Amino acid sequence: MADVQNMFSDPQAVARYTEGPPRFVPGYDAMLSMAAILLAERARDDAKVLVLGAGGGLELKAFAQAHRGWSFDGVDPSAAMLGLARQTLGSFAPRARLHQGYIDDAPEGPFDGATCLLTLHFVDVEERRRVASEIRRRLKPRAPFVVAHLSAPDGEEERPLWLSRYSAFLAASGVEPDQAAAARNAVTNHLEILAPAQDEAILRQAGFSDPTLFYTGFTFRGWVAYA
């Protein structure tokens, strides 16, 4: 976790951040579009949306472009990443209030929807449960929650196979072989990846109903669930 915090405070890493997700996450842009569609199924035209892990601003900008009446509260522990989010948002910045911190620093809401994208794989199981519970507490009844992160089968043969496929995807996306290998090693050695069934169980334990898989990109998966 310390390595992650250092990365998101390193000026050079922060400056390059917005180049990363589209290259390192299969179908990233499509996943953002799907997340906006899932939120809009139940969110109003003037919805207030909570975005946890908002540093960089990519999802904030995608949602703001897709729905002109929405406003946002974005939360991230890195001041530098929030600064980048303001730059990324550009003319959409007045529609987003940005808060430095974690879920406990998020406004109480209630919100019409929430997202947590590419974030929960940085924390352990107990913290994931707590974070999911705190997000649900801030949502209106039946409001959607869209979550996506690293999640892969945990069999002794199956998980290494999926990690190899992910590494091959990086190479096919133009990532240098040594960088692709380093990314796989970082995922394997520094992140707590759960099996999909465990991720769905956490959503249910936090009080969400009907967790439904909407996105799979090799070692990444995404769900929508409802408060």
Residue pairs with C-beta under 8 A, 6 or more apart in sequence:
1 122
1 123
3 186
3 190
4 122
4 190
5 77
5 78
7 13
8 14
8 17
8 55
8 77
8 78
8 80
8 81
9 78
9 80
11 80
14 78
14 80
14 81
14 83
14 84
15 84
17 55
17 56
17 81
17 84
18 56
18 57
18 58
18 84
18 88
21 28
21 56
21 58
21 118
22 28
22 29
23 170
23 173
23 174
23 175
24 170
24 173
24 175
24 183
25 31
25 118
25 217
25 220
26 166
26 169
26 217
26 218
26 220
27 215
27 217
28 217
29 62
31 117
31 148
31 215
31 217
31 220
31 222
32 58
32 59
32 62
32 63
32 117
33 62
33 66
34 214
34 215
34 222
35 59
35 62
35 63
35 115
35 117
35 146
35 148
35 222
36 62
36 63
36 66
36 67
38 144
38 146
38 214
38 224
39 47
39 49
39 63
39 112
39 113
39 115
39 144
39 146
40 66
40 67
41 144
42 112
42 113
42 142
42 143
42 144
42 226
43 49
43 67
43 70
43 112
43 113
43 143
43 144
44 69
44 112
45 67
45 69
45 70
46 69
46 70
46 71
47 67
47 69
47 70
47 71
47 111
47 112
47 113
48 70
48 71
48 72
48 73
48 109
48 111
48 112
49 63
49 70
49 71
49 72
49 73
49 111
49 112
49 113
49 114
49 115
50 72
50 73
50 75
50 106
50 107
50 109
50 111
50 113
50 114
50 115
50 135
50 138
50 139
51 59
51 60
51 63
51 72
51 73
51 74
51 75
51 114
51 115
51 116
52 75
52 103
52 106
52 114
52 115
52 116
52 119
52 131
52 135
53 75
53 76
53 116
53 117
53 118
53 119
54 60
54 72
54 74
54 75
54 76
54 82
54 85
54 96
54 98
55 76
55 77
55 78
55 80
55 81
55 82
55 84
55 85
56 81
56 84
56 85
56 88
57 74
57 84
57 85
57 86
57 87
57 88
57 89
57 96
58 88
59 115
59 117
60 72
60 74
60 85
60 88
60 89
60 92
60 96
61 88
61 89
61 90
61 92
63 70
63 72
63 115
64 70
64 72
64 89
64 92
64 95
64 96
65 92
70 95
71 95
71 96
71 97
72 95
72 96
72 97
73 96
73 97
73 98
73 99
73 106
73 107
73 111
74 82
74 85
74 96
74 97
74 98
74 99
75 98
75 99
75 100
75 101
75 102
75 103
75 105
75 106
76 82
76 85
76 98
76 99
76 100
76 101
77 100
77 101
77 102
78 100
79 100
82 98
82 100
85 96
85 98
86 93
86 98
89 95
89 96
97 107
99 105
99 106
99 107
102 131
103 130
103 131
103 134
103 135
104 134
106 134
106 138
107 138
108 138
109 138
109 139
109 140
110 138
110 139
110 140
110 143
111 138
111 139
111 140
111 143
112 139
112 140
112 143
113 139
113 143
113 144
113 145
113 146
114 135
114 138
114 139
114 143
114 144
114 145
114 146
115 145
115 146
115 147
116 131
116 135
116 145
116 146
116 147
116 149
117 146
117 147
117 148
117 149
117 222
118 148
118 149
118 220
119 149
120 128
120 131
120 132
120 147
120 149
121 149
121 150
121 151
121 191
121 192
121 193
122 191
123 131
123 192
124 192
125 192
125 194
125 198
125 202
128 202
129 202
129 205
129 206
132 145
132 147
132 202
132 203
132 205
132 206
132 208
133 205
133 206
133 207
135 145
135 206
136 145
136 206
136 207
136 208
136 227
139 145
139 227
140 227
141 227
142 226
142 227
143 226
143 227
144 224
144 225
144 226
144 227
145 203
145 208
145 224
145 225
145 226
145 227
146 214
146 222
146 223
146 224
147 203
147 222
147 223
147 225
148 215
148 220
148 221
148 222
148 223
149 199
149 220
149 221
149 222
150 187
150 191
150 193
150 219
150 220
151 193
151 194
151 195
151 196
151 199
151 219
151 220
151 221
152 158
152 159
152 162
152 163
152 193
152 195
152 196
152 219
152 221
153 159
153 162
153 195
153 196
154 193
154 194
154 195
159 193
162 218
162 219
163 184
163 187
163 188
163 219
164 184
165 218
165 219
166 184
166 187
166 218
166 219
167 180
167 181
167 183
167 184
169 218
170 179
170 180
170 183
170 184
171 177
171 180
175 183
187 193
187 219
193 219
194 202
196 213
196 221
199 221
199 223
200 211
200 223
203 211
203 223
203 225
204 211
207 227
208 225
208 226
208 227
209 225
209 226
209 227
210 225
210 226
211 223
211 224
211 225
212 223
212 224
212 225
213 221
213 222
213 223
214 222
214 223
214 224
215 221
215 222
216 222
